[in-house]
Amino acid sequence: MHSLRASPVFALVVLVTLALVGFIGVVLVQPSLIAGLLGQETAGHISGHFRDPHHRVHDLTFGFIFGTAAVGMLAQLRKPSRNVAGQLMALIPWAALGLDFALTNSFTFAAAPILAAFTLLAAVLHPSGRDFFRSFSVSRVNWVLLALIIIAAVPLLAFASTNIGLQRTVTDDHAALGHYGFLAAFSFTVIGVGLLASLRPDGWRLTAWVGGFLPALLGLASLVYPGVASSIGLVWSLAAMAWGVGFVAAAELTRTPRAPTLLGSRGAVPKSGR
């Protein structure tokens, strides 16, 4: 009843969304292939992404945001009723970009509203139906993960605030492309995904891994490109990577939704603790 085959309209929406994601990926990676469709001027603008070294951290950060939504939708291709968390996670980046737009009045990713609309439609049509929020309850909250994301929220919100200020006041090429806004949206995305993982709805482990990988990847990108604009520096890079590893480890070492315990501790793992 809650399978992908039993919900053909939902399946179609998911596939269309993923097709759009794939098309946009091709546009970013190989703009010359679609120059005839979009025009040389537009293709020339797009071709600057993922190629100019001084935008490298910004481009990767955008990729992390975009990838978070894509991973959440991909999770719906297999047993969507057990991947409610993935469906909600797919919405978080678009909400983060929307919040960024509201705070900066700067928006350069024209496809975001379309992808957000399709992702929201998929959530409305989700095979779980009225059971979509069934797996949310206070008893399932992982307080360890919640504490970790609250701790991380302090520097993340400071990072977002700084970049919102830059996006609103600076007139360099980074601001013109909305890159500072992407960094703010990235911070909101990490917080949103981390909070979702701590609530442990069905399919929560995927969100826990993504929530840990996001800051770790930003830290790694900053280490690989230390002299690039918006690189967060050695100390913060190591801290972000350590926090990300710790978040994933905490998710894996605490097993039951009702009473998290370390792996190997007494108590069985219920099926609902996915």
C-alpha positions in Angstrom: 0.0 0.0 0.0 2.9 2.3 0.8 5.1 1.3 -2.0 6.4 3.3 -5.0 4.4 1.1 -7.4 1.2 1.7 -5.5 1.7 5.5 -6.0 2.4 6.1 -9.7 1.8 9.8 -9.5 4.2 10.2 -6.7 6.7 8.1 -8.6 6.3 10.3 -11.6 6.9 13.4 -9.6 10.0 11.9 -8.0 11.4 10.8 -11.4 10.7 14.2 -12.9 12.4 16.0 -10.0 15.5 13.7 -10.3 15.5 14.3 -14.1 15.6 18.0 -13.5 18.4 17.6 -10.9 20.3 15.6 -13.5 19.8 18.2 -16.2 20.9 21.0 -14.0 24.0 18.9 -13.1 24.8 18.6 -16.8 24.3 22.3 -17.3 26.8 23.1 -14.5 29.4 20.5 -15.5 29.0 20.8 -19.4 27.3 24.1 -20.3 28.6 23.8 -23.8 26.2 20.9 -24.4 23.2 23.1 -23.8 24.6 26.4 -25.3 22.2 26.1 -28.2 19.2 25.7 -25.9 20.0 28.4 -23.3 22.0 30.7 -25.6 25.7 31.5 -25.6 25.5 34.3 -23.0 23.7 32.2 -20.4 25.9 29.2 -21.1 28.9 31.4 -20.8 27.8 32.6 -17.4 27.1 29.1 -16.2 30.5 27.9 -17.5 32.2 30.0 -14.8 30.8 27.7 -12.1 33.0 24.8 -10.9 35.9 26.1 -13.1 37.2 29.4 -11.6 39.5 28.5 -8.7 38.7 31.5 -6.5 35.0 30.4 -6.4 35.9 26.8 -5.6 34.7 26.8 -1.9 31.5 28.6 -2.9 30.8 26.2 -5.8 31.4 23.2 -3.6 29.2 24.6 -0.9 26.4 25.0 -3.4 27.0 21.4 -4.6 26.6 20.2 -1.0 23.2 22.0 -0.7 22.0 20.8 -4.0 23.3 17.2 -3.3 21.4 17.1 0.0 18.1 17.6 -1.8 19.0 15.1 -4.5 20.0 12.4 -1.9 16.7 12.9 -0.1 14.7 12.4 -3.4 16.9 9.4 -4.4 15.9 7.7 -1.1 12.3 7.7 -2.3 13.0 5.3 -5.1 13.2 2.4 -2.6 10.5 1.9 0.1 9.4 5.6 0.4 7.2 4.9 3.4 10.3 3.9 5.3 12.2 7.1 4.1 10.0 9.9 5.4 13.1 11.5 6.8 14.7 11.6 3.3 11.6 13.3 1.8 11.7 16.0 4.5 15.4 16.4 4.1 15.0 17.1 0.4 12.8 20.1 1.4 15.3 21.6 3.8 17.8 23.0 1.2 15.0 24.8 -0.7 13.7 26.2 2.6 17.2 27.3 3.5 17.6 29.1 0.1 14.2 30.7 0.6 15.2 32.0 4.0 18.5 33.3 2.5 16.5 35.2 -0.1 14.2 36.7 2.5 17.2 37.9 4.5 19.4 39.1 1.7 17.0 39.9 -1.2 19.6 38.2 -3.4 18.8 35.2 -5.5 20.7 33.7 -8.4 19.6 30.1 -8.7 16.6 30.4 -10.9 15.7 26.7 -10.8 15.3 26.6 -7.1 11.6 27.5 -7.0 10.8 24.8 -9.6 12.7 22.1 -7.7 11.2 23.2 -4.5 7.7 23.0 -5.9 8.2 19.5 -7.2 9.8 18.4 -4.0 6.9 19.8 -2.0 4.4 18.1 -4.4 6.2 14.8 -3.8 5.8 15.3 0.0 2.1 16.0 -0.4 1.7 12.9 -2.6 4.0 10.7 -0.4 2.8 7.1 -0.2 2.7 7.3 3.6 -0.3 9.6 3.3 -1.8 10.5 6.7 0.9 8.4 8.4 3.6 10.7 7.1 4.2 12.2 10.6 3.4 9.0 12.4 7.0 8.3 13.4 7.5 11.7 15.0 7.2 11.6 18.8 9.1 13.0 21.8 9.9 9.5 22.9 12.0 8.9 19.7 14.2 12.0 20.1 17.9 11.3 20.3 19.0 13.8 22.9 22.7 13.2 22.1 22.2 14.3 18.5 20.0 17.1 19.6 22.7 18.4 22.0 25.3 18.2 19.3 23.3 20.1 16.7 22.4 22.8 19.3 26.1 23.2 20.1 27.0 23.4 16.4 24.1 25.9 15.8 26.0 28.7 17.6 29.0 28.9 15.1 26.8 28.0 12.2 24.4 30.9 12.9 27.3 33.2 13.4 28.7 32.0 10.0 25.4 32.6 8.4 25.0 36.0 9.9 28.5 37.1 8.6 27.7 35.9 5.1 24.3 37.5 5.1 26.0 40.7 5.9 28.5 40.2 3.1 25.8 39.4 0.6 23.9 42.5 1.5 26.8 45.0 1.6 29.7 43.7 -0.5 29.8 44.4 -4.3 32.4 41.9 -5.4 31.8 39.1 -7.9 31.1 36.6 -5.2 28.1 38.7 -4.0 27.0 39.2 -7.6 26.7 35.5 -8.0 25.0 35.0 -4.6 27.8 33.0 -3.2 27.7 34.5 0.3 24.0 33.7 0.4 24.8 30.1 -0.5 27.1 29.9 2.5 24.3 31.2 4.8 21.9 28.7 3.2 24.4 25.9 3.8 24.5 26.8 7.6 20.7 26.7 7.7 20.7 23.3 5.9 23.2 21.7 8.3 21.0 22.9 11.3 17.8 21.7 9.7 19.1 18.3 8.7 20.7 17.8 12.1 17.5 18.6 13.9 15.6 16.3 11.6 18.1 13.5 12.4 17.8 14.0 16.1 14.0 13.6 15.9 14.5 10.1 14.3 11.5 9.8 12.0 11.5 6.7 9.7 14.7 6.7 7.6 16.5 9.0 10.0 19.9 7.3 9.6 20.3 8.8 6.1 19.7 12.3 7.5 22.2 11.6 10.3 25.0 10.7 7.9 24.2 13.7 5.6 24.1 16.0 8.7 27.5 14.8 9.7 29.0 14.8 6.2 28.0 18.4 5.3 30.2 20.3 7.8 33.0 17.7 7.3 32.9 18.3 3.6 33.1 22.1 4.1 36.1 21.6 6.4 37.8 19.3 3.9 37.2 21.8 1.0 38.7 24.5 3.1 41.8 22.4 3.8 42.2 21.5 0.1 41.7 25.2 -0.9 43.1 27.2 2.0 43.6 30.4 0.1 40.3 30.6 -1.6 37.5 33.1 -0.6 35.4 31.8 2.3 37.7 29.0 3.3 37.1 28.7 7.0 40.7 28.2 8.1 42.6 25.4 9.6 41.2 25.4 13.1 37.6 25.6 12.1 38.1 23.1 9.3 39.4 20.5 11.7 36.6 21.4 14.2 34.0 21.0 11.4 35.4 17.6 10.4 35.7 16.4 14.0 32.1 17.5 14.7 30.8 15.8 11.6 32.5 12.5 12.4 31.3 12.8 16.0 27.7 13.4 14.8 27.7 10.3 12.6 29.4 8.2 15.3 26.8 9.3 17.9 24.0 8.3 15.5 25.5 4.9 14.9 26.4 4.3 18.6 23.0 5.2 19.9 20.5 2.6 18.7 17.0 2.7 20.1 14.7 5.6 19.6 13.2 5.5 23.0 16.4 5.0 25.0 19.6 5.5 23.0 22.3 3.1 24.1 25.8 2.3 22.8 26.2 -0.5 20.3 26.7 -3.7 22.1 24.8 -2.6 25.2 21.8 -4.4 26.5 18.5 -4.1 24.6 17.2 -5.1 21.2 17.1 -2.7 18.3 13.4 -2.2 17.2 12.5 -2.1 13.6 11.3 1.5 13.9 14.8 2.7 14.7 15.9 2.9 11.1 
